[in-house]
Amino acid sequence: MELDKRKLRILAAIVSQYIRSGEPVGSKTISMMEGIGVSPATIRNEMASLFDMGLLEQPHTSAGRVPSHLGYRVYLDRLMQPAPLTEAECDEVDALFNVGDPDPDRLVLDATKRLADYTGCVTVSAIRTAASVVVSKVELIPADEHTVVILLMASNGVLRSKICRVEFRVTRSLCDFFQKFAGSRILGRSLYEITIQYLSAVAVSLGEYSRVFLPMLSAIFELCREIYDGLYCYSGEVNLLRQEGASDTAHDLFALVCSRERMTRLLCGKGNTVSVTIGKENHLQELVHSSLVMAPYRISGDSSGVIAIIGPVRMPYDRLIPHLEYFAERLGTLLTKTYRRDTADDDAGTQSSKGDDLFV
């Protein structure tokens, strides 16, 4: 049975009305809607056909119909008319990013929280580091006699630091030596290349000093892994309790959101456009009562991010999708500017130094 124009028109009306009201939709209600133009009896026949095709469901005997997950899919793919953002709505989203000097990590965390508050859904965000990203800077800062702070910057502008305690007495000359040594072995190498095996080989080249500097090499490895693994965060967990049909599975859904590994696999690699996975289309049992709406974005061409909302299947897709798309575009643009500025500031503040390698 084909979906002719009248069936599609009626299906669109049912989905739109059900999203607004949350109540099963009857033929009389549809007949009074603008643009339908047929009697309730004709609508009942068409609704019966849509039901037989699996596009509608009847939750109770003698009740109206509600869209099935398949019905939502047809609506999204063929019928939905996204509502373009007004200038005021764009300004409202822009205001969420109205920060003077944002820290990149803080920016992503705050954006995730603000989107959760704005949509009333759970929001998750993940940033994946490209394999081409390399180590651009390693710096040691003495903290006290047996403590140094290691700063590591990658070519995508991400900066991480770690406190490292050592057995020897920390001096500026020793820090300068190790910084120069690490630079010759590590700068320009991809984060993916900085493995335990590689750093073990680097340590061997230090000869009798390998044991002394091993804690700092281990710290560098951990920093490289941290940057390479990217960033994952979530917000709005309490909104899970408000989702239709998800109260019984809220605990399982929360556990899924907390699982960085599972969520990162789910979010990454979904293409370059907004995607929606509806209820039972999700292969994870925890999401069968929810919809997952994901919007990707680019950062400096070296990293890719995605921000997504998890909400009820009955959500206003025509409004949320344009908002999420614009939100992701603004987030990617601001992160790109922030990382580029940090990298430029670092380059401007770096001074070249010369000296003999004390150990090799």
One Martini backbone bead per residue (centre of mass of N, CA, C, O) as a GRO file, in nm:
protein
  360
    1MET     BB    1   0.094   0.038   0.025
    2GLU     BB    2   0.066   0.363  -0.048
    3LEU     BB    3   0.182   0.699   0.007
    4ASP     BB    4  -0.013   0.933  -0.031
    5LYS     BB    5  -0.088   1.258   0.008
    6ARG     BB    6  -0.314   1.215   0.220
    7LYS     BB    7  -0.166   1.033   0.414
    8LEU     BB    8   0.067   1.227   0.468
    9ARG     BB    9  -0.107   1.459   0.576
   10ILE     BB   10  -0.227   1.299   0.815
   11LEU     BB   11   0.031   1.212   0.949
   12ALA     BB   12   0.143   1.496   1.002
   13ALA     BB   13  -0.096   1.585   1.181
   14ILE     BB   14  -0.066   1.370   1.402
   15VAL     BB   15   0.220   1.428   1.490
   16SER     BB   16   0.189   1.729   1.557
   17GLN     BB   17  -0.042   1.695   1.765
   18TYR     BB   18   0.102   1.495   1.957
   19ILE     BB   19   0.341   1.674   2.030
   20ARG     BB   20   0.166   1.898   2.160
   21SER     BB   21  -0.036   1.711   2.358
   22GLY     BB   22   0.002   1.382   2.421
   23GLU     BB   23  -0.257   1.286   2.272
   24PRO     BB   24  -0.463   1.108   2.122
   25VAL     BB   25  -0.574   1.104   1.782
   26GLY     BB   26  -0.857   1.206   1.612
   27SER     BB   27  -1.057   1.253   1.339
   28LYS     BB   28  -1.192   1.520   1.424
   29THR     BB   29  -0.938   1.683   1.474
   30ILE     BB   30  -0.824   1.656   1.185
   31SER     BB   31  -1.072   1.778   1.023
   32MET     BB   32  -1.016   2.078   1.162
   33MET     BB   33  -0.768   2.109   1.006
   34GLU     BB   34  -0.565   2.269   0.812
   35GLY     BB   35  -0.561   2.112   0.485
   36ILE     BB   36  -0.745   1.855   0.474
   37GLY     BB   37  -1.057   1.834   0.347
   38VAL     BB   38  -1.200   1.593   0.515
   39SER     BB   39  -1.372   1.358   0.656
   40PRO     BB   40  -1.384   1.161   0.932
   41ALA     BB   41  -1.435   0.897   0.775
   42THR     BB   42  -1.192   0.918   0.585
   43ILE     BB   43  -0.981   0.938   0.808
   44ARG     BB   44  -1.036   0.664   0.937
   45ASN     BB   45  -0.947   0.500   0.690
   46GLU     BB   46  -0.659   0.613   0.677
   47MET     BB   47  -0.577   0.532   0.966
   48ALA     BB   48  -0.610   0.230   0.918
   49SER     BB   49  -0.389   0.213   0.704
   50LEU     BB   50  -0.159   0.325   0.881
   51PHE     BB   51  -0.181   0.101   1.087
   52ASP     BB   52  -0.123  -0.141   0.891
   53MET     BB   53   0.170  -0.002   0.820
   54GLY     BB   54   0.296   0.095   1.115
   55LEU     BB   55   0.250   0.426   1.169
   56LEU     BB   56   0.037   0.343   1.384
   57GLU     BB   57  -0.114   0.363   1.712
   58GLN     BB   58  -0.323   0.196   1.975
   59PRO     BB   59  -0.331   0.226   2.312
   60HIS     BB   60  -0.657   0.221   2.307
   61THR     BB   61  -0.964   0.146   2.310
   62SER     BB   62  -1.132   0.397   2.138
   63ALA     BB   63  -0.893   0.551   2.063
   64GLY     BB   64  -0.669   0.715   1.936
   65ARG     BB   65  -0.382   0.802   1.766
   66VAL     BB   66  -0.030   0.716   1.733
   67PRO     BB   67   0.284   0.733   1.661
   68SER     BB   68   0.521   0.552   1.549
   69HIS     BB   69   0.846   0.507   1.488
   70LEU     BB   70   0.794   0.490   1.184
   71GLY     BB   71   0.624   0.747   1.165
   72TYR     BB   72   0.848   0.937   1.251
   73ARG     BB   73   1.040   0.872   1.019
   74VAL     BB   74   0.860   0.974   0.792
   75TYR     BB   75   0.834   1.257   0.901
   76LEU     BB   76   1.139   1.333   0.896
   77ASP     BB   77   1.202   1.251   0.587
   78ARG     BB   78   0.911   1.386   0.441
   79LEU     BB   79   0.744   1.619   0.636
   80MET     BB   80   0.922   1.797   0.779
   81GLN     BB   81   0.937   2.151   0.882
   82PRO     BB   82   1.170   2.339   0.956
   83ALA     BB   83   1.229   2.594   1.191
   84PRO     BB   84   1.357   2.873   1.149
   85LEU     BB   85   1.557   3.086   1.288
   86THR     BB   86   1.540   3.356   1.447
   87GLU     BB   87   1.702   3.630   1.542
   88ALA     BB   88   1.633   3.591   1.843
   89GLU     BB   89   1.728   3.293   1.863
   90CYS     BB   90   2.019   3.343   1.782
   91ASP     BB   91   2.078   3.538   2.014
   92GLU     BB   92   2.020   3.334   2.238
   93VAL     BB   93   2.249   3.142   2.164
   94ASP     BB   94   2.484   3.348   2.163
   95ALA     BB   95   2.456   3.418   2.470
   96LEU     BB   96   2.575   3.141   2.569
   97PHE     BB   97   2.873   3.253   2.433
   98ASN     BB   98   2.922   3.513   2.626
   99VAL     BB   99   3.263   3.518   2.628
  100GLY     BB  100   3.579   3.650   2.657
  101ASP     BB  101   3.790   3.400   2.787
  102PRO     BB  102   3.783   3.092   2.702
  103ASP     BB  103   3.796   2.779   2.810
  104PRO     BB  104   3.762   2.502   2.634
  105ASP     BB  105   3.656   2.303   2.847
  106ARG     BB  106   3.456   2.499   2.981
  107LEU     BB  107   3.290   2.553   2.729
  108VAL     BB  108   3.179   2.266   2.690
  109LEU     BB  109   3.051   2.229   2.967
  110ASP     BB  110   2.864   2.477   2.953
  111ALA     BB  111   2.718   2.406   2.690
  112THR     BB  112   2.594   2.142   2.791
  113LYS     BB  113   2.428   2.267   3.020
  114ARG     BB  114   2.268   2.480   2.857
  115LEU     BB  115   2.129   2.279   2.666
  116ALA     BB  116   1.979   2.123   2.885
  117ASP     BB  117   1.817   2.367   2.989
  118TYR     BB  118   1.688   2.448   2.711
  119THR     BB  119   1.556   2.144   2.640
  120GLY     BB  120   1.515   1.920   2.878
  121CYS     BB  121   1.763   1.741   2.828
  122VAL     BB  122   2.003   1.533   2.759
  123THR     BB  123   2.356   1.613   2.742
  124VAL     BB  124   2.614   1.542   2.500
  125SER     BB  125   2.983   1.544   2.467
  126ALA     BB  126   3.230   1.502   2.195
  127ILE     BB  127   3.592   1.481   2.143
  128ARG     BB  128   3.797   1.408   1.865
  129THR     BB  129   4.117   1.318   1.790
  130ALA     BB  130   4.331   1.341   1.554
  131ALA     BB  131   4.598   1.159   1.422
  132SER     BB  132   4.758   1.434   1.324
  133VAL     BB  133   4.819   1.514   1.599
  134VAL     BB  134   5.075   1.696   1.766
  135VAL     BB  135   5.348   1.776   1.940
  136SER     BB  136   5.439   2.129   2.024
  137LYS     BB  137   5.485   2.113   2.352
  138VAL     BB  138   5.739   2.112   2.621
  139GLU     BB  139   5.715   2.190   2.976
  140LEU     BB  140   5.911   2.289   3.266
  141ILE     BB  141   5.817   2.353   3.616
  142PRO     BB  142   5.924   2.449   3.901
  143ALA     BB  143   5.797   2.400   4.240
  144ASP     BB  144   6.010   2.222   4.396
  145GLU     BB  145   6.260   2.014   4.493
  146HIS     BB  146   6.040   1.749   4.400
  147THR     BB  147   5.877   1.936   4.179
  148VAL     BB  148   5.688   1.928   3.872
  149VAL     BB  149   5.555   2.093   3.586
  150ILE     BB  150   5.379   1.962   3.308
  151LEU     BB  151   5.363   2.086   2.979
  152LEU     BB  152   5.122   2.013   2.710
  153MET     BB  153   5.107   2.068   2.357
  154ALA     BB  154   4.902   2.069   2.082
  155SER     BB  155   4.826   2.144   1.746
  156ASN     BB  156   4.509   2.203   1.840
  157GLY     BB  157   4.555   2.369   2.138
  158VAL     BB  158   4.584   2.165   2.353
  159LEU     BB  159   4.613   2.182   2.714
  160ARG     BB  160   4.828   2.015   2.952
  161SER     BB  161   4.874   1.909   3.301
  162LYS     BB  162   5.135   1.789   3.544
  163ILE     BB  163   5.223   1.654   3.842
  164CYS     BB  164   5.570   1.580   3.940
  165ARG     BB  165   5.748   1.348   4.129
  166VAL     BB  166   6.088   1.340   4.251
  167GLU     BB  167   6.406   1.232   4.372
  168PHE     BB  168   6.539   1.471   4.281
  169ARG     BB  169   6.681   1.778   4.257
  170VAL     BB  170   6.541   2.062   4.151
  171THR     BB  171   6.643   2.233   3.855
  172ARG     BB  172   6.669   2.443   3.595
  173SER     BB  173   6.881   2.283   3.430
  174LEU     BB  174   6.732   2.010   3.432
  175CYS     BB  175   6.478   2.113   3.296
  176ASP     BB  176   6.614   2.212   3.039
  177PHE     BB  177   6.727   1.946   2.952
  178PHE     BB  178   6.465   1.777   2.937
  179GLN     BB  179   6.316   1.963   2.746
  180LYS     BB  180   6.519   1.926   2.513
  181PHE     BB  181   6.510   1.622   2.496
  182ALA     BB  182   6.202   1.590   2.453
  183GLY     BB  183   6.192   1.763   2.198
  184SER     BB  184   6.374   1.571   2.018
  185ARG     BB  185   6.162   1.310   2.067
  186ILE     BB  186   5.850   1.452   2.055
  187LEU     BB  187   5.836   1.670   1.874
  188GLY     BB  188   5.607   1.611   1.600
  189ARG     BB  189   5.459   1.387   1.724
  190SER     BB  190   5.216   1.187   1.750
  191LEU     BB  191   5.006   1.087   1.993
  192TYR     BB  192   4.992   0.791   1.892
  193GLU     BB  193   5.315   0.742   1.912
  194ILE     BB  194   5.299   0.785   2.228
  195THR     BB  195   5.422   0.520   2.376
  196ILE     BB  196   5.552   0.303   2.591
  197GLN     BB  197   5.759   0.188   2.393
  198TYR     BB  198   5.881   0.452   2.296
  199LEU     BB  199   5.962   0.568   2.583
  200SER     BB  200   6.149   0.335   2.652
  201ALA     BB  201   6.353   0.400   2.429
  202VAL     BB  202   6.412   0.684   2.528
  203ALA     BB  203   6.519   0.602   2.809
  204VAL     BB  204   6.765   0.439   2.711
  205SER     BB  205   6.915   0.697   2.589
  206LEU     BB  206   6.984   0.800   2.896
  207GLY     BB  207   7.084   0.572   3.052
  208GLU     BB  208   7.165   0.633   3.379
  209TYR     BB  209   6.904   0.849   3.370
  210SER     BB  210   6.636   0.691   3.327
  211ARG     BB  211   6.528   0.657   3.619
  212VAL     BB  212   6.505   0.958   3.689
  213PHE     BB  213   6.305   1.035   3.423
  214LEU     BB  214   6.060   0.838   3.416
  215PRO     BB  215   5.823   0.999   3.550
  216MET     BB  216   5.813   1.214   3.318
  217LEU     BB  217   5.754   1.022   3.085
  218SER     BB  218   5.492   0.913   3.204
  219ALA     BB  219   5.346   1.188   3.211
  220ILE     BB  220   5.354   1.237   2.906
  221PHE     BB  221   5.188   0.995   2.827
  222GLU     BB  222   4.929   1.077   2.983
  223LEU     BB  223   4.885   1.343   2.829
  224CYS     BB  224   4.860   1.224   2.546
  225ARG     BB  225   4.617   1.043   2.610
  226GLU     BB  226   4.424   1.264   2.703
  227ILE     BB  227   4.415   1.416   2.434
  228TYR     BB  228   4.349   1.178   2.242
  229ASP     BB  229   4.073   1.099   2.392
  230GLY     BB  230   3.955   1.362   2.468
  231LEU     BB  231   3.611   1.470   2.521
  232TYR     BB  232   3.369   1.408   2.794
  233CYS     BB  233   3.021   1.504   2.848
  234TYR     BB  234   2.746   1.583   3.082
  235SER     BB  235   2.386   1.679   3.114
  236GLY     BB  236   2.066   1.650   3.264
  237GLU     BB  237   1.987   1.387   3.427
  238VAL     BB  238   1.714   1.472   3.563
  239ASN     BB  239   1.549   1.460   3.288
  240LEU     BB  240   1.494   1.155   3.282
  241LEU     BB  241   1.241   1.161   3.485
  242ARG     BB  242   1.059   1.328   3.253
  243GLN     BB  243   1.035   1.102   3.062
  244GLU     BB  244   0.861   0.931   2.849
  245GLY     BB  245   0.879   0.592   2.941
  246ALA     BB  246   1.167   0.624   3.133
  247SER     BB  247   1.135   0.567   3.442
  248ASP     BB  248   1.217   0.253   3.441
  249THR     BB  249   1.508   0.333   3.269
  250ALA     BB  250   1.681   0.563   3.399
  251HIS     BB  251   1.916   0.408   3.523
  252ASP     BB  252   2.028   0.284   3.257
  253LEU     BB  253   2.060   0.554   3.106
  254PHE     BB  254   2.258   0.679   3.304
  255ALA     BB  255   2.478   0.463   3.273
  256LEU     BB  256   2.527   0.523   2.976
  257VAL     BB  257   2.609   0.823   3.000
  258CYS     BB  258   2.858   0.750   3.195
  259SER     BB  259   2.972   0.593   2.944
  260ARG     BB  260   3.222   0.684   2.753
  261GLU     BB  261   3.274   0.447   2.559
  262ARG     BB  262   2.982   0.397   2.454
  263MET     BB  263   2.912   0.691   2.369
  264THR     BB  264   3.143   0.742   2.173
  265ARG     BB  265   3.065   0.518   1.976
  266LEU     BB  266   2.779   0.639   1.919
  267LEU     BB  267   2.863   0.939   1.823
  268CYS     BB  268   3.084   0.860   1.641
  269GLY     BB  269   3.069   0.846   1.294
  270LYS     BB  270   2.780   1.007   1.171
  271GLY     BB  271   2.884   1.239   1.015
  272ASN     BB  272   2.796   1.589   0.882
  273THR     BB  273   2.505   1.560   1.002
  274VAL     BB  274   2.215   1.557   1.125
  275SER     BB  275   2.091   1.306   1.355
  276VAL     BB  276   1.821   1.056   1.397
  277THR     BB  277   1.726   0.836   1.667
  278ILE     BB  278   1.441   0.623   1.711
  279GLY     BB  279   1.413   0.438   1.957
  280LYS     BB  280   1.411   0.127   1.814
  281GLU     BB  281   1.658   0.208   1.631
  282ASN     BB  282   1.813   0.153   1.864
  283HIS     BB  283   2.057  -0.087   1.973
  284LEU     BB  284   1.997   0.016   2.256
  285GLN     BB  285   1.797  -0.057   2.518
  286GLU     BB  286   1.810   0.225   2.674
  287LEU     BB  287   1.678   0.380   2.392
  288VAL     BB  288   1.375   0.279   2.318
  289HIS     BB  289   1.237   0.558   2.467
  290SER     BB  290   1.430   0.729   2.278
  291SER     BB  291   1.596   1.014   2.143
  292LEU     BB  292   1.874   1.081   1.913
  293VAL     BB  293   2.040   1.398   1.874
  294MET     BB  294   2.293   1.485   1.629
  295ALA     BB  295   2.576   1.728   1.614
  296PRO     BB  296   2.828   1.819   1.424
  297TYR     BB  297   3.180   1.939   1.446
  298ARG     BB  298   3.450   2.162   1.388
  299ILE     BB  299   3.814   2.180   1.479
  300SER     BB  300   4.066   2.317   1.302
  301GLY     BB  301   4.060   2.033   1.128
  302ASP     BB  302   4.168   1.817   1.372
  303SER     BB  303   3.883   1.804   1.507
  304SER     BB  304   3.594   1.632   1.639
  305GLY     BB  305   3.250   1.701   1.712
  306VAL     BB  306   2.969   1.626   1.942
  307ILE     BB  307   2.626   1.711   1.994
  308ALA     BB  308   2.365   1.587   2.219
  309ILE     BB  309   2.028   1.462   2.254
  310ILE     BB  310   1.819   1.315   2.512
  311GLY     BB  311   1.483   1.214   2.451
  312PRO     BB  312   1.183   1.196   2.373
  313VAL     BB  313   1.008   1.091   2.110
  314ARG     BB  314   0.820   1.332   2.198
  315MET     BB  315   0.945   1.582   2.001
  316PRO     BB  316   1.030   1.901   1.862
  317TYR     BB  317   1.202   1.868   1.584
  318ASP     BB  318   1.155   2.136   1.419
  319ARG     BB  319   1.310   2.298   1.655
  320LEU     BB  320   1.561   2.136   1.763
  321ILE     BB  321   1.737   2.092   1.513
  322PRO     BB  322   1.811   2.388   1.442
  323HIS     BB  323   1.928   2.454   1.721
  324LEU     BB  324   2.151   2.237   1.727
  325GLU     BB  325   2.295   2.318   1.469
  326TYR     BB  326   2.368   2.607   1.558
  327PHE     BB  327   2.510   2.537   1.821
  328ALA     BB  328   2.738   2.366   1.693
  329GLU     BB  329   2.854   2.585   1.508
  330ARG     BB  330   2.930   2.784   1.736
  331LEU     BB  331   3.111   2.598   1.898
  332GLY     BB  332   3.321   2.535   1.676
  333THR     BB  333   3.405   2.828   1.621
  334LEU     BB  334   3.501   2.904   1.910
  335LEU     BB  335   3.708   2.678   1.946
  336THR     BB  336   3.886   2.752   1.708
  337LYS     BB  337   3.962   3.035   1.809
  338THR     BB  338   4.080   2.949   2.081
  339TYR     BB  339   4.304   2.758   1.981
  340ARG     BB  340   4.447   2.958   1.793
  341ARG     BB  341   4.516   3.165   2.010
  342ASP     BB  342   4.682   2.983   2.194
  343THR     BB  343   4.895   2.911   1.978
  344ALA     BB  344   4.985   3.203   1.915
  345ASP     BB  345   5.072   3.278   2.202
  346ASP     BB  346   5.285   3.056   2.228
  347ASP     BB  347   5.464   3.139   1.987
  348ALA     BB  348   5.524   3.431   2.090
  349GLY     BB  349   5.651   3.312   2.380
  350THR     BB  350   5.874   3.166   2.225
  351GLN     BB  351   6.212   3.079   2.286
  352SER     BB  352   6.507   3.025   2.173
  353SER     BB  353   6.750   2.760   2.250
  354LYS     BB  354   7.088   2.691   2.348
  355GLY     BB  355   7.271   2.372   2.383
  356ASP     BB  356   7.410   2.118   2.533
  357ASP     BB  357   7.399   1.782   2.555
  358LEU     BB  358   7.465   1.615   2.855
  359PHE     BB  359   7.403   1.287   2.766
  360VAL     BB  360   7.437   1.260   2.416
   0.00000   0.00000   0.00000
